[in-house]
Amino acid sequence: MTTFENLFLSGYIAAPADPAQEDAFFDALADLGLGGLELAVAPEGTRTLDPSWIARHVLPTWDLVLSLVPTMMVRLGTEPAYGLASADETQRRRALADVARARDLATTLAQADGRRRVGAIEIHTAPGPVHGSREAFSRSLDEVLTWDLAGAELLVEHCDAHVPGQSAAKGFFTLDDELATVRSYGLAPDVLGMAVNWGRSAIEGRDPALAVEHTQAVADAGLLRVLALSGATDVESAWGAPWADTHIPSRGDAPALEASSVSLLGPDEIAATLKAAGDVPRVGLKAAVRPVDADVATRVAVVAATLQQIAEARAAV
Protein backbone atom coordinates (compact mmCIF):
# COMPACT_ATOMS: atom_id res chain seq x y z
CA MET A 1 0.00 0.00 0.00
CA THR A 2 1.14 3.56 -0.73
CA THR A 3 2.15 5.42 2.39
CA PHE A 4 1.71 9.12 3.00
CA GLU A 5 4.50 9.98 5.44
CA ASN A 6 4.64 13.61 4.25
CA LEU A 7 0.92 14.22 4.64
CA PHE A 8 -1.48 14.67 7.55
CA LEU A 9 -5.19 14.06 7.99
CA SER A 10 -7.95 15.82 9.90
CA GLY A 11 -9.02 12.56 11.42
CA TYR A 12 -11.99 13.86 13.35
CA ILE A 13 -13.69 15.12 10.18
CA ALA A 14 -13.54 11.75 8.44
CA ALA A 15 -14.32 9.67 11.53
CA PRO A 16 -17.72 8.11 12.31
CA ALA A 17 -19.77 9.39 15.24
CA ASP A 18 -20.23 6.03 16.97
CA PRO A 19 -17.48 5.71 19.61
CA ALA A 20 -16.55 2.10 18.82
CA GLN A 21 -16.44 2.82 15.10
CA GLU A 22 -14.49 6.01 15.76
CA ASP A 23 -11.88 4.00 17.64
CA ALA A 24 -11.69 1.46 14.83
CA PHE A 25 -11.28 4.23 12.27
CA PHE A 26 -8.35 5.85 14.08
CA ASP A 27 -6.77 2.44 14.55
CA ALA A 28 -7.11 1.77 10.81
CA LEU A 29 -5.31 5.01 9.97
CA ALA A 30 -2.12 3.50 11.38
CA ASP A 31 -1.84 1.39 8.22
CA LEU A 32 -1.80 4.43 5.91
CA GLY A 33 1.66 5.58 6.95
CA LEU A 34 0.52 9.15 7.66
CA GLY A 35 2.95 11.80 8.82
CA GLY A 36 0.53 13.50 11.15
CA LEU A 37 -2.98 14.11 12.37
CA GLU A 38 -5.16 17.12 13.08
CA LEU A 39 -6.96 16.56 16.38
CA ALA A 40 -10.13 18.35 17.39
CA VAL A 41 -10.06 20.46 20.52
CA ALA A 42 -13.74 19.93 21.14
CA PRO A 43 -15.69 21.13 24.20
CA GLU A 44 -14.73 19.93 27.64
CA GLY A 45 -15.30 16.27 28.41
CA THR A 46 -14.68 15.00 24.87
CA ARG A 47 -13.25 11.50 25.20
CA THR A 48 -10.80 11.86 22.30
CA LEU A 49 -8.97 14.56 24.26
CA ASP A 50 -8.22 12.18 27.11
CA PRO A 51 -4.48 11.42 27.04
CA SER A 52 -5.26 7.75 27.67
CA TRP A 53 -7.44 7.63 24.53
CA ILE A 54 -4.68 9.34 22.55
CA ALA A 55 -2.16 6.82 23.84
CA ARG A 56 -4.34 3.96 22.60
CA HIS A 57 -5.45 5.29 19.22
CA VAL A 58 -2.92 7.91 18.02
CA LEU A 59 0.49 6.78 16.85
CA PRO A 60 3.32 8.35 18.87
CA THR A 61 5.18 9.10 15.62
CA TRP A 62 2.44 11.37 14.26
CA ASP A 63 3.00 15.12 14.20
CA LEU A 64 -0.14 16.55 15.83
CA VAL A 65 -1.97 19.74 14.92
CA LEU A 66 -4.64 20.90 17.36
CA SER A 67 -7.63 22.73 15.90
CA LEU A 68 -9.86 24.97 18.02
CA VAL A 69 -12.63 24.99 15.37
CA PRO A 70 -14.83 22.31 17.02
CA THR A 71 -15.04 24.24 20.30
CA MET A 72 -15.26 27.59 18.54
CA MET A 73 -18.29 26.65 16.43
CA VAL A 74 -20.16 25.25 19.44
CA ARG A 75 -19.52 28.48 21.37
CA LEU A 76 -20.52 30.69 18.44
CA GLY A 77 -23.77 28.77 18.14
CA THR A 78 -24.95 30.25 21.43
CA GLU A 79 -22.80 33.38 21.70
CA PRO A 80 -22.08 35.21 18.41
CA ALA A 81 -19.50 37.45 20.14
CA TYR A 82 -17.24 34.57 21.20
CA GLY A 83 -13.65 34.55 19.98
CA LEU A 84 -10.10 35.78 20.33
CA ALA A 85 -11.01 38.91 18.37
CA SER A 86 -14.15 39.64 20.38
CA ALA A 87 -15.00 43.17 21.46
CA ASP A 88 -16.78 41.54 24.41
CA GLU A 89 -14.07 41.03 27.01
CA THR A 90 -15.90 38.15 28.67
CA GLN A 91 -16.13 36.25 25.40
CA ARG A 92 -12.53 37.06 24.49
CA ARG A 93 -11.35 35.67 27.82
CA ARG A 94 -13.51 32.60 27.29
CA ALA A 95 -11.80 31.99 23.95
CA LEU A 96 -8.38 32.41 25.59
CA ALA A 97 -9.37 29.78 28.14
CA ASP A 98 -10.14 27.39 25.30
CA VAL A 99 -6.73 28.00 23.71
CA ALA A 100 -5.27 27.27 27.14
CA ARG A 101 -6.96 23.86 27.00
CA ALA A 102 -5.01 23.14 23.79
CA ARG A 103 -1.83 24.39 25.46
CA ASP A 104 -2.42 22.13 28.45
CA LEU A 105 -2.96 19.10 26.21
CA ALA A 106 0.27 19.86 24.34
CA THR A 107 2.09 20.09 27.65
CA THR A 108 0.58 16.89 29.04
CA LEU A 109 1.51 14.90 25.94
CA ALA A 110 5.03 16.33 25.84
CA GLN A 111 5.61 15.51 29.50
CA ALA A 112 4.31 11.97 29.06
CA ASP A 113 6.63 11.27 26.10
CA GLY A 114 9.55 13.47 27.07
CA ARG A 115 9.42 15.27 23.73
CA ARG A 116 7.21 17.55 21.65
CA ARG A 117 4.06 15.82 20.42
CA VAL A 118 1.99 18.78 19.25
CA GLY A 119 3.58 20.56 16.31
CA ALA A 120 1.01 23.33 15.96
CA ILE A 121 -2.06 24.91 17.53
CA GLU A 122 -4.48 26.57 15.11
CA ILE A 123 -6.37 29.65 16.24
CA HIS A 124 -8.88 31.88 14.45
CA THR A 125 -10.09 35.47 14.18
CA ALA A 126 -13.60 34.78 15.47
CA PRO A 127 -16.04 36.41 15.76
CA GLY A 128 -14.92 38.60 12.84
CA PRO A 129 -15.53 42.30 12.22
CA VAL A 130 -19.21 42.36 13.14
CA HIS A 131 -18.59 41.57 16.82
CA GLY A 132 -14.83 41.98 17.05
CA SER A 133 -11.74 43.95 16.15
CA ARG A 134 -8.16 43.43 15.04
CA GLU A 135 -7.03 45.24 18.17
CA ALA A 136 -8.81 42.68 20.37
CA PHE A 137 -7.23 39.83 18.41
CA SER A 138 -3.79 41.37 18.86
CA ARG A 139 -4.35 41.57 22.61
CA SER A 140 -5.19 37.87 22.60
CA LEU A 141 -2.07 37.09 20.57
CA ASP A 142 0.03 39.16 22.97
CA GLU A 143 -1.09 36.93 25.81
CA VAL A 144 -0.86 33.56 24.09
CA LEU A 145 2.64 34.33 22.84
CA THR A 146 3.82 34.57 26.45
CA TRP A 147 2.67 30.99 27.14
CA ASP A 148 4.80 27.88 27.06
CA LEU A 149 3.18 25.87 24.26
CA ALA A 150 5.45 22.83 24.73
CA GLY A 151 7.15 23.49 21.41
CA ALA A 152 3.97 23.95 19.36
CA GLU A 153 3.78 26.60 16.67
CA LEU A 154 0.91 29.10 16.93
CA LEU A 155 -0.91 29.32 13.58
CA VAL A 156 -3.69 31.66 12.51
CA GLU A 157 -5.92 29.62 10.22
CA HIS A 158 -7.78 31.70 7.66
CA CYS A 159 -11.50 31.01 7.44
CA ASP A 160 -13.91 32.61 4.99
CA ALA A 161 -14.09 36.32 5.65
CA HIS A 162 -17.14 38.46 6.30
CA VAL A 163 -18.33 39.66 2.88
CA PRO A 164 -21.16 42.24 2.98
CA GLY A 165 -24.27 40.89 1.30
CA GLN A 166 -22.98 37.30 1.22
CA SER A 167 -23.98 34.49 3.55
CA ALA A 168 -20.83 33.37 5.37
CA ALA A 169 -19.85 29.98 6.69
CA LYS A 170 -17.57 31.59 9.28
CA GLY A 171 -17.41 35.34 8.45
CA PHE A 172 -14.14 36.23 10.20
CA PHE A 173 -11.46 38.75 9.19
CA THR A 174 -9.98 39.07 5.72
CA LEU A 175 -6.73 37.40 4.83
CA ASP A 176 -5.13 40.81 4.34
CA ASP A 177 -6.09 41.80 7.88
CA GLU A 178 -4.78 38.53 9.30
CA LEU A 179 -1.53 38.75 7.34
CA ALA A 180 -0.97 42.32 8.49
CA THR A 181 -1.55 41.34 12.12
CA VAL A 182 0.75 38.31 12.02
CA ARG A 183 3.49 40.18 10.13
CA SER A 184 3.38 43.03 12.64
CA TYR A 185 4.95 40.75 15.26
CA GLY A 186 8.03 40.08 13.16
CA LEU A 187 8.34 36.55 14.53
CA ALA A 188 9.67 33.45 12.80
CA PRO A 189 6.87 31.53 11.05
CA ASP A 190 7.49 28.48 13.23
CA VAL A 191 6.63 30.66 16.24
CA LEU A 192 3.68 32.56 14.74
CA GLY A 193 2.58 31.52 11.27
CA MET A 194 -0.53 30.85 9.24
CA ALA A 195 -2.65 28.05 7.83
CA VAL A 196 -4.80 28.09 4.69
CA ASN A 197 -7.81 25.86 4.07
CA TRP A 198 -8.62 25.46 0.37
CA GLY A 199 -12.35 24.98 0.86
CA ARG A 200 -12.84 27.94 3.16
CA SER A 201 -11.06 30.30 0.78
CA ALA A 202 -13.06 28.97 -2.18
CA ILE A 203 -16.25 29.51 -0.16
CA GLU A 204 -15.24 33.08 0.62
CA GLY A 205 -14.65 33.95 -3.04
CA ARG A 206 -17.35 31.70 -4.47
CA ASP A 207 -14.46 30.73 -6.72
CA PRO A 208 -11.71 28.09 -6.47
CA ALA A 209 -9.24 30.63 -7.81
CA LEU A 210 -9.30 32.52 -4.50
CA ALA A 211 -7.97 29.44 -2.70
CA VAL A 212 -4.88 29.48 -4.91
CA GLU A 213 -4.51 33.26 -4.49
CA HIS A 214 -4.71 32.98 -0.70
CA THR A 215 -2.19 30.15 -0.66
CA GLN A 216 0.18 32.17 -2.84
CA ALA A 217 -0.18 35.30 -0.71
CA VAL A 218 0.60 33.52 2.56
CA ALA A 219 3.47 31.59 0.97
CA ASP A 220 4.91 34.80 -0.51
CA ALA A 221 4.81 36.33 2.97
CA GLY A 222 6.89 33.42 4.24
CA LEU A 223 4.19 32.47 6.76
CA LEU A 224 2.53 29.35 5.32
CA ARG A 225 2.94 26.43 7.72
CA VAL A 226 -0.17 24.35 6.96
CA LEU A 227 -2.11 23.85 3.75
CA ALA A 228 -5.33 21.90 4.33
CA LEU A 229 -7.01 20.56 1.20
CA SER A 230 -10.70 20.57 2.00
CA GLY A 231 -13.21 20.70 -0.83
CA ALA A 232 -16.23 22.85 -1.56
CA THR A 233 -19.10 22.75 -4.03
CA ASP A 234 -21.41 25.30 -5.63
CA VAL A 235 -24.40 22.94 -5.83
CA GLU A 236 -26.68 21.14 -3.41
CA SER A 237 -25.15 17.79 -2.50
CA ALA A 238 -25.07 15.08 0.13
CA TRP A 239 -22.78 17.48 2.01
CA GLY A 240 -25.47 20.15 2.23
CA ALA A 241 -26.15 23.51 0.66
CA PRO A 242 -23.93 25.15 -1.97
CA TRP A 243 -20.81 26.78 -0.50
CA ALA A 244 -21.26 25.12 2.89
CA ASP A 245 -18.12 24.49 4.94
CA THR A 246 -18.78 20.75 5.10
CA HIS A 247 -15.48 19.39 3.76
CA ILE A 248 -16.60 17.57 0.63
CA PRO A 249 -13.75 15.35 -0.60
CA SER A 250 -12.14 15.96 -3.96
CA ARG A 251 -13.52 14.61 -7.21
CA GLY A 252 -11.60 11.94 -9.06
CA ASP A 253 -11.66 8.67 -10.96
CA ALA A 254 -11.26 6.43 -7.93
CA PRO A 255 -14.50 4.55 -7.05
CA ALA A 256 -14.29 5.88 -3.50
CA LEU A 257 -14.66 9.45 -4.82
CA GLU A 258 -17.76 8.84 -6.92
CA ALA A 259 -20.05 10.48 -4.36
CA SER A 260 -18.02 13.71 -4.41
CA SER A 261 -18.07 14.19 -8.19
CA VAL A 262 -19.53 17.70 -7.75
CA SER A 263 -16.54 18.87 -5.70
CA LEU A 264 -14.71 21.91 -7.07
CA LEU A 265 -11.47 20.43 -5.73
CA GLY A 266 -9.86 17.91 -8.04
CA PRO A 267 -6.42 16.85 -9.26
CA ASP A 268 -5.82 20.03 -11.27
CA GLU A 269 -6.82 22.31 -8.40
CA ILE A 270 -4.71 20.31 -5.96
CA ALA A 271 -1.69 20.63 -8.24
CA ALA A 272 -2.17 24.37 -8.75
CA THR A 273 -2.53 24.98 -5.01
CA LEU A 274 0.53 22.90 -4.15
CA LYS A 275 2.55 24.84 -6.71
CA ALA A 276 1.45 28.09 -5.08
CA ALA A 277 2.25 26.74 -1.61
CA GLY A 278 5.89 26.00 -2.39
CA ASP A 279 7.85 24.32 0.37
CA VAL A 280 5.08 24.27 2.97
CA PRO A 281 6.00 21.95 5.87
CA ARG A 282 2.53 20.44 6.34
CA VAL A 283 0.06 19.45 3.64
CA GLY A 284 -3.09 17.76 4.79
CA LEU A 285 -6.53 16.51 3.94
CA LYS A 286 -9.79 17.52 5.60
CA ALA A 287 -12.65 15.48 4.14
CA ALA A 288 -16.04 14.37 5.47
CA VAL A 289 -17.55 11.13 4.22
CA ARG A 290 -21.10 10.54 3.04
CA PRO A 291 -23.40 8.84 3.77
CA VAL A 292 -23.03 9.82 7.41
CA ASP A 293 -23.44 6.17 8.45
CA ALA A 294 -20.64 4.98 6.15
CA ASP A 295 -18.59 2.17 7.64
CA VAL A 296 -14.92 2.34 8.55
CA ALA A 297 -13.74 0.66 5.35
CA THR A 298 -15.61 3.18 3.20
CA ARG A 299 -14.16 6.08 5.17
CA VAL A 300 -10.60 4.77 4.92
CA ALA A 301 -11.07 4.25 1.17
CA VAL A 302 -12.15 7.89 0.68
CA VAL A 303 -9.21 9.11 2.73
CA ALA A 304 -6.71 6.90 0.90
CA ALA A 305 -8.00 7.88 -2.56
CA THR A 306 -7.77 11.58 -1.79
CA LEU A 307 -4.36 11.31 -0.15
CA GLN A 308 -3.18 9.45 -3.25
CA GLN A 309 -4.22 12.42 -5.40
CA ILE A 310 -2.34 14.79 -3.12
CA ALA A 311 0.77 12.61 -3.02
CA GLU A 312 0.85 12.29 -6.81
CA ALA A 313 0.37 16.03 -7.29
CA ARG A 314 3.03 16.88 -4.73
CA ALA A 315 5.51 14.52 -6.38
CA ALA A 316 4.92 16.24 -9.72
CA VAL A 317 5.30 19.83 -8.46
One Martini backbone bead per residue (centre of mass of N, CA, C, O) as a GRO file, in nm:
protein
  317
    1MET     BB    1   0.098   0.035   0.020
    2THR     BB    2   0.062   0.351   0.018
    3THR     BB    3   0.234   0.615   0.163
    4PHE     BB    4   0.195   0.935   0.385
    5GLU     BB    5   0.450   1.081   0.545
    6ASN     BB    6   0.390   1.398   0.427
    7LEU     BB    7   0.100   1.366   0.556
    8PHE     BB    8  -0.218   1.489   0.676
    9LEU     BB    9  -0.508   1.437   0.898
   10SER     BB   10  -0.849   1.505   0.964
   11GLY     BB   11  -0.984   1.273   1.152
   12TYR     BB   12  -1.255   1.390   1.273
   13ILE     BB   13  -1.402   1.434   0.998
   14ALA     BB   14  -1.389   1.120   0.893
   15ALA     BB   15  -1.523   1.017   1.134
   16PRO     BB   16  -1.726   0.849   1.320
   17ALA     BB   17  -1.961   0.879   1.581
   18ASP     BB   18  -1.921   0.613   1.683
   19PRO     BB   19  -1.705   0.513   1.916
   20ALA     BB   20  -1.614   0.233   1.809
   21GLN     BB   21  -1.573   0.332   1.515
   22GLU     BB   22  -1.374   0.553   1.579
   23ASP     BB   23  -1.154   0.373   1.688
   24ALA     BB   24  -1.124   0.198   1.431
   25PHE     BB   25  -1.041   0.427   1.246
   26PHE     BB   26  -0.782   0.520   1.389
   27ASP     BB   27  -0.648   0.244   1.372
   28ALA     BB   28  -0.648   0.227   1.054
   29LEU     BB   29  -0.452   0.471   0.999
   30ALA     BB   30  -0.180   0.325   1.063
   31ASP     BB   31  -0.167   0.190   0.759
   32LEU     BB   32  -0.101   0.471   0.588
   33GLY     BB   33   0.156   0.640   0.676
   34LEU     BB   34   0.135   0.892   0.827
   35GLY     BB   35   0.262   1.205   0.954
   36GLY     BB   36  -0.030   1.314   1.058
   37LEU     BB   37  -0.264   1.497   1.287
   38GLU     BB   38  -0.580   1.633   1.331
   39LEU     BB   39  -0.709   1.761   1.629
   40ALA     BB   40  -0.985   1.801   1.831
   41VAL     BB   41  -1.090   2.086   2.018
   42ALA     BB   42  -1.327   2.017   2.208
   43PRO     BB   43  -1.529   2.017   2.434
   44GLU     BB   44  -1.559   1.940   2.734
   45GLY     BB   45  -1.526   1.579   2.775
   46THR     BB   46  -1.384   1.470   2.542
   47ARG     BB   47  -1.250   1.161   2.483
   48THR     BB   48  -1.022   1.240   2.256
   49LEU     BB   49  -0.862   1.421   2.493
   50ASP     BB   50  -0.765   1.183   2.632
   51PRO     BB   51  -0.457   1.061   2.686
   52SER     BB   52  -0.544   0.759   2.684
   53TRP     BB   53  -0.670   0.761   2.405
   54ILE     BB   54  -0.423   0.859   2.250
   55ALA     BB   55  -0.239   0.620   2.330
   56ARG     BB   56  -0.429   0.403   2.177
   57HIS     BB   57  -0.503   0.581   1.876
   58VAL     BB   58  -0.219   0.740   1.857
   59LEU     BB   59   0.058   0.780   1.709
   60PRO     BB   60   0.373   0.877   1.828
   61THR     BB   61   0.479   0.974   1.528
   62TRP     BB   62   0.276   1.190   1.510
   63ASP     BB   63   0.199   1.495   1.395
   64LEU     BB   64   0.034   1.747   1.579
   65VAL     BB   65  -0.280   1.918   1.526
   66LEU     BB   66  -0.461   2.178   1.681
   67SER     BB   67  -0.812   2.243   1.676
   68LEU     BB   68  -1.059   2.503   1.764
   69VAL     BB   69  -1.322   2.474   1.595
   70PRO     BB   70  -1.518   2.286   1.757
   71THR     BB   71  -1.551   2.487   1.991
   72MET     BB   72  -1.613   2.751   1.844
   73MET     BB   73  -1.887   2.663   1.706
   74VAL     BB   74  -2.037   2.609   1.965
   75ARG     BB   75  -2.013   2.890   2.090
   76LEU     BB   76  -2.135   3.055   1.846
   77GLY     BB   77  -2.424   2.924   1.866
   78THR     BB   78  -2.474   3.106   2.152
   79GLU     BB   79  -2.218   3.324   2.094
   80PRO     BB   80  -2.137   3.561   1.857
   81ALA     BB   81  -1.886   3.701   2.042
   82TYR     BB   82  -1.696   3.482   2.022
   83GLY     BB   83  -1.341   3.528   2.069
   84LEU     BB   84  -1.020   3.659   2.015
   85ALA     BB   85  -1.173   3.925   1.863
   86SER     BB   86  -1.345   4.028   2.083
   87ALA     BB   87  -1.528   4.303   2.224
   88ASP     BB   88  -1.594   4.095   2.440
   89GLU     BB   89  -1.425   4.021   2.719
   90THR     BB   90  -1.557   3.759   2.808
   91GLN     BB   91  -1.529   3.611   2.527
   92ARG     BB   92  -1.226   3.641   2.502
   93ARG     BB   93  -1.151   3.485   2.760
   94ARG     BB   94  -1.289   3.224   2.678
   95ALA     BB   95  -1.107   3.171   2.433
   96LEU     BB   96  -0.842   3.160   2.590
   97ALA     BB   97  -0.923   2.913   2.760
   98ASP     BB   98  -0.931   2.722   2.513
   99VAL     BB   99  -0.636   2.750   2.433
  100ALA     BB  100  -0.533   2.642   2.706
  101ARG     BB  101  -0.628   2.354   2.655
  102ALA     BB  102  -0.428   2.302   2.426
  103ARG     BB  103  -0.175   2.361   2.586
  104ASP     BB  104  -0.218   2.141   2.804
  105LEU     BB  105  -0.209   1.903   2.609
  106ALA     BB  106   0.073   1.951   2.499
  107THR     BB  107   0.210   1.923   2.776
  108THR     BB  108   0.115   1.641   2.858
  109LEU     BB  109   0.236   1.489   2.612
  110ALA     BB  110   0.529   1.580   2.649
  111GLN     BB  111   0.570   1.466   2.936
  112ALA     BB  112   0.503   1.166   2.870
  113ASP     BB  113   0.740   1.156   2.622
  114GLY     BB  114   0.980   1.373   2.633
  115ARG     BB  115   0.836   1.539   2.392
  116ARG     BB  116   0.719   1.663   2.118
  117ARG     BB  117   0.376   1.636   1.983
  118VAL     BB  118   0.288   1.930   1.921
  119GLY     BB  119   0.328   2.133   1.638
  120ALA     BB  120   0.027   2.273   1.642
  121ILE     BB  121  -0.186   2.569   1.687
  122GLU     BB  122  -0.511   2.661   1.594
  123ILE     BB  123  -0.634   2.981   1.517
  124HIS     BB  124  -0.888   3.254   1.529
  125THR     BB  125  -1.095   3.550   1.412
  126ALA     BB  126  -1.301   3.539   1.612
  127PRO     BB  127  -1.605   3.689   1.509
  128GLY     BB  128  -1.516   3.926   1.363
  129PRO     BB  129  -1.622   4.250   1.259
  130VAL     BB  130  -1.905   4.260   1.396
  131HIS     BB  131  -1.780   4.157   1.709
  132GLY     BB  132  -1.489   4.277   1.635
  133SER     BB  133  -1.117   4.310   1.645
  134ARG     BB  134  -0.786   4.349   1.585
  135GLU     BB  135  -0.706   4.450   1.864
  136ALA     BB  136  -0.819   4.208   2.021
  137PHE     BB  137  -0.647   3.993   1.882
  138SER     BB  138  -0.374   4.109   1.968
  139ARG     BB  139  -0.417   4.072   2.271
  140SER     BB  140  -0.433   3.767   2.253
  141LEU     BB  141  -0.157   3.718   2.129
  142ASP     BB  142   0.012   3.845   2.348
  143GLU     BB  143  -0.060   3.625   2.554
  144VAL     BB  144   0.000   3.353   2.411
  145LEU     BB  145   0.310   3.428   2.353
  146THR     BB  146   0.381   3.378   2.672
  147TRP     BB  147   0.345   3.087   2.642
  148ASP     BB  148   0.387   2.747   2.700
  149LEU     BB  149   0.360   2.517   2.407
  150ALA     BB  150   0.556   2.270   2.389
  151GLY     BB  151   0.664   2.360   2.080
  152ALA     BB  152   0.432   2.492   1.951
  153GLU     BB  153   0.280   2.633   1.702
  154LEU     BB  154   0.128   2.941   1.601
  155LEU     BB  155  -0.182   2.941   1.408
  156VAL     BB  156  -0.347   3.122   1.160
  157GLU     BB  157  -0.658   3.040   1.041
  158HIS     BB  158  -0.819   3.076   0.753
  159CYS     BB  159  -1.135   3.200   0.700
  160ASP     BB  160  -1.408   3.303   0.594
  161ALA     BB  161  -1.502   3.609   0.520
  162HIS     BB  162  -1.657   3.894   0.558
  163VAL     BB  163  -1.929   3.958   0.323
  164PRO     BB  164  -2.118   4.179   0.204
  165GLY     BB  165  -2.419   4.010   0.113
  166GLN     BB  166  -2.295   3.736   0.227
  167SER     BB  167  -2.309   3.418   0.312
  168ALA     BB  168  -2.153   3.274   0.586
  169ALA     BB  169  -1.971   3.034   0.749
  170LYS     BB  170  -1.794   3.241   0.934
  171GLY     BB  171  -1.696   3.561   0.911
  172PHE     BB  172  -1.419   3.681   0.930
  173PHE     BB  173  -1.128   3.790   0.857
  174THR     BB  174  -0.920   3.893   0.644
  175LEU     BB  175  -0.628   3.810   0.509
  176ASP     BB  176  -0.497   4.087   0.520
  177ASP     BB  177  -0.544   4.130   0.822
  178GLU     BB  178  -0.394   3.878   0.920
  179LEU     BB  179  -0.123   3.932   0.793
  180ALA     BB  180  -0.070   4.205   0.928
  181THR     BB  181  -0.073   4.100   1.216
  182VAL     BB  182   0.146   3.882   1.200
  183ARG     BB  183   0.375   4.066   1.078
  184SER     BB  184   0.393   4.274   1.320
  185TYR     BB  185   0.576   4.072   1.503
  186GLY     BB  186   0.836   3.946   1.360
  187LEU     BB  187   0.818   3.637   1.349
  188ALA     BB  188   0.869   3.331   1.320
  189PRO     BB  189   0.674   3.092   1.159
  190ASP     BB  190   0.736   2.873   1.402
  191VAL     BB  191   0.575   3.068   1.603
  192LEU     BB  192   0.415   3.266   1.384
  193GLY     BB  193   0.160   3.165   1.168
  194MET     BB  194  -0.008   2.996   0.890
  195ALA     BB  195  -0.331   2.885   0.758
  196VAL     BB  196  -0.477   2.704   0.480
  197ASN     BB  197  -0.811   2.658   0.339
  198TRP     BB  198  -0.942   2.582   0.050
  199GLY     BB  199  -1.252   2.580   0.100
  200ARG     BB  200  -1.278   2.854   0.255
  201SER     BB  201  -1.173   3.030   0.022
  202ALA     BB  202  -1.376   2.944  -0.192
  203ILE     BB  203  -1.624   3.036  -0.033
  204GLU     BB  204  -1.556   3.335  -0.015
  205GLY     BB  205  -1.526   3.369  -0.350
  206ARG     BB  206  -1.689   3.170  -0.522
  207ASP     BB  207  -1.384   3.054  -0.591
  208PRO     BB  208  -1.106   2.860  -0.647
  209ALA     BB  209  -0.896   3.087  -0.704
  210LEU     BB  210  -0.873   3.201  -0.411
  211ALA     BB  211  -0.714   2.966  -0.289
  212VAL     BB  212  -0.456   3.020  -0.451
  213GLU     BB  213  -0.415   3.315  -0.371
  214HIS     BB  214  -0.388   3.268  -0.067
  215THR     BB  215  -0.154   3.074  -0.075
  216GLN     BB  216   0.042   3.267  -0.217
  217ALA     BB  217   0.038   3.500  -0.011
  218VAL     BB  218   0.144   3.338   0.235
  219ALA     BB  219   0.398   3.230   0.101
  220ASP     BB  220   0.522   3.511   0.024
  221ALA     BB  221   0.534   3.587   0.341
  222GLY     BB  222   0.654   3.326   0.497
  223LEU     BB  223   0.379   3.176   0.668
  224LEU     BB  224   0.340   2.889   0.560
  225ARG     BB  225   0.248   2.576   0.750
  226VAL     BB  226  -0.054   2.514   0.637
  227LEU     BB  227  -0.222   2.287   0.407
  228ALA     BB  228  -0.569   2.245   0.353
  229LEU     BB  229  -0.756   1.995   0.177
  230SER     BB  230  -1.075   2.127   0.121
  231GLY     BB  231  -1.371   2.116  -0.003
  232ALA     BB  232  -1.616   2.234  -0.253
  233THR     BB  233  -1.953   2.356  -0.348
  234ASP     BB  234  -2.215   2.497  -0.584
  235VAL     BB  235  -2.405   2.259  -0.487
  236GLU     BB  236  -2.624   2.046  -0.410
  237SER     BB  237  -2.566   1.790  -0.154
  238ALA     BB  238  -2.473   1.554   0.075
  239TRP     BB  239  -2.322   1.816   0.222
  240GLY     BB  240  -2.535   2.029   0.120
  241ALA     BB  241  -2.510   2.335   0.062
  242PRO     BB  242  -2.395   2.570  -0.107
  243TRP     BB  243  -2.098   2.673   0.033
  244ALA     BB  244  -2.035   2.475   0.247
  245ASP     BB  245  -1.850   2.383   0.549
  246THR     BB  246  -1.823   2.022   0.475
  247HIS     BB  247  -1.584   1.868   0.340
  248ILE     BB  248  -1.558   1.784   0.055
  249PRO     BB  249  -1.425   1.590  -0.137
  250SER     BB  250  -1.273   1.506  -0.399
  251ARG     BB  251  -1.244   1.455  -0.722
  252GLY     BB  252  -1.251   1.139  -0.917
  253ASP     BB  253  -1.181   0.807  -1.040
  254ALA     BB  254  -1.222   0.685  -0.788
  255PRO     BB  255  -1.469   0.507  -0.641
  256ALA     BB  256  -1.459   0.664  -0.360
  257LEU     BB  257  -1.530   0.955  -0.534
  258GLU     BB  258  -1.817   0.952  -0.659
  259ALA     BB  259  -1.987   1.129  -0.453
  260SER     BB  260  -1.770   1.389  -0.518
  261SER     BB  261  -1.814   1.501  -0.824
  262VAL     BB  262  -1.899   1.817  -0.733
  263SER     BB  263  -1.630   1.900  -0.672
  264LEU     BB  264  -1.390   2.170  -0.699
  265LEU     BB  265  -1.188   1.954  -0.606
  266GLY     BB  266  -0.897   1.848  -0.783
  267PRO     BB  267  -0.613   1.764  -0.934
  268ASP     BB  268  -0.564   2.049  -1.055
  269GLU     BB  269  -0.610   2.214  -0.794
  270ILE     BB  270  -0.401   2.076  -0.624
  271ALA     BB  271  -0.155   2.146  -0.800
  272ALA     BB  272  -0.186   2.457  -0.796
  273THR     BB  273  -0.168   2.487  -0.485
  274LEU     BB  274   0.108   2.352  -0.442
  275LYS     BB  275   0.266   2.549  -0.614
  276ALA     BB  276   0.194   2.799  -0.438
  277ALA     BB  277   0.308   2.684  -0.159
  278GLY     BB  278   0.552   2.519  -0.184
  279ASP     BB  279   0.753   2.470   0.113
  280VAL     BB  280   0.543   2.328   0.290
  281PRO     BB  281   0.540   2.139   0.585
  282ARG     BB  282   0.210   2.108   0.567
  283VAL     BB  283  -0.002   1.857   0.423
  284GLY     BB  284  -0.361   1.821   0.400
  285LEU     BB  285  -0.668   1.652   0.499
  286LYS     BB  286  -1.027   1.755   0.470
  287ALA     BB  287  -1.279   1.494   0.502
  288ALA     BB  288  -1.603   1.407   0.444
  289VAL     BB  289  -1.840   1.143   0.478
  290ARG     BB  290  -2.061   0.977   0.248
  291PRO     BB  291  -2.252   0.863   0.434
  292VAL     BB  292  -2.286   0.907   0.775
  293ASP     BB  293  -2.299   0.567   0.795
  294ALA     BB  294  -2.034   0.495   0.716
  295ASP     BB  295  -1.792   0.285   0.713
  296VAL     BB  296  -1.466   0.236   0.772
  297ALA     BB  297  -1.379   0.140   0.490
  298THR     BB  298  -1.499   0.378   0.335
  299ARG     BB  299  -1.338   0.601   0.476
  300VAL     BB  300  -1.054   0.499   0.408
  301ALA     BB  301  -1.091   0.509   0.100
  302VAL     BB  302  -1.130   0.813   0.074
  303VAL     BB  303  -0.868   0.898   0.204
  304ALA     BB  304  -0.671   0.739   0.019
  305ALA     BB  305  -0.759   0.864  -0.255
  306THR     BB  306  -0.689   1.159  -0.180
  307LEU     BB  307  -0.397   1.123  -0.091
  308GLN     BB  308  -0.302   1.021  -0.365
  309GLN     BB  309  -0.347   1.282  -0.516
  310ILE     BB  310  -0.156   1.453  -0.346
  311ALA     BB  311   0.102   1.287  -0.382
  312GLU     BB  312   0.115   1.311  -0.690
  313ALA     BB  313   0.119   1.621  -0.706
  314ARG     BB  314   0.368   1.668  -0.527
  315ALA     BB  315   0.570   1.502  -0.704
  316ALA     BB  316   0.519   1.702  -0.965
  317VAL     BB  317   0.614   1.993  -0.842
   0.00000   0.00000   0.00000
